[in-house]
Amino acid sequence: MLSSLPSDLLRMLRFGAVGVLNTALGYATILAGLALGLGDIASNATGYAAGLILGFFLNRQWTFNREGGFRPGTAQRYVIIFVVAYGANLAIVVAAVSAGILENPFVHLAGNCLYSIIFYFGSARFVFVGNTDGSAAAIRATSMDHIP
């Protein structure tokens, strides 16, 4: 059933599944940090770091099917896209607060949606670019058949 979906839709579903997993890990890490007495800021930073690291590896290998070794700058590009996406999320929240909209869950939902869209397309078009899903390897193998 899933194999009949267009590849972009399947990739988006995988990206969403990775997001659920890294959110669960991040939240569990935050709760563990709080239980250990790390405080709000250290616990939150540790939780986000754990989620980002898990998300990087799962998205690299499963969502975007990057094969082979790391391309130079991949982790740095991932962090840049995170900062841009999170900045856009915060911009929506700050704009809402400036407009007098306080503690509204829909503001955070809008920010989260924008964050997810930016992070997905940034990952697809900027972070995990190059040889994906084995197609380049297949092209290389096929082209080698024609060499005498």
C-alpha positions, 0 to 999 in steps of 0.5 A, a space after each residue: 500500500 505505501 509503495 504505491 504512494 508518490 515518493 514525495 508523499 512517502 518521504 513526507 510521511 517518513 519525515 513526520 514519523 521521524 518528527 514524532 520519534 525525535 519529539 518523544 525522545 526530546 520530551 523524555 530527555 527533558 523530563 529526565 533532566 528535570 527529574 535529575 535537577 538540571 533545571 528548565 533551560 539545561 533540560 530543554 536544551 538537552 532534550 532538543 539536542 537529543 531530538 535533533 541528533 536522532 532526527 538527523 540520523 533517521 532522516 539521513 538514512 530513512 527519510 532521504 535515503 542518503 547512501 555512502 559516507 557523509 558529505 562535507 557540511 551536511 550536519 552544519 546545513 542541518 543545524 542551519 535549517 533547524 535555526 531558520 525553521 525555529 526562527 520562523 516558528 518564534 517569529 510567528 509567536 513573537 508577532 502574535 504576542 506583539 498583536 496582543 494574542 497571548 497563550 493561544 495554542 493555535 499560534 503555536 500550532 501555526 508556528 509548528 506547521 511553518 517550522 515543519 514545512 521549512 525543515 522538510 523542504 530545507 532538508 530535502 533541497 539543502 541538507 540531504 542533497 546528492 545521491 539518494 535512494 540508490 538511483 545514482 548507484 544504479 546509473 553508474 552500474 548501468 553505464 559501466 555495462 557499456 564500457 568495453 
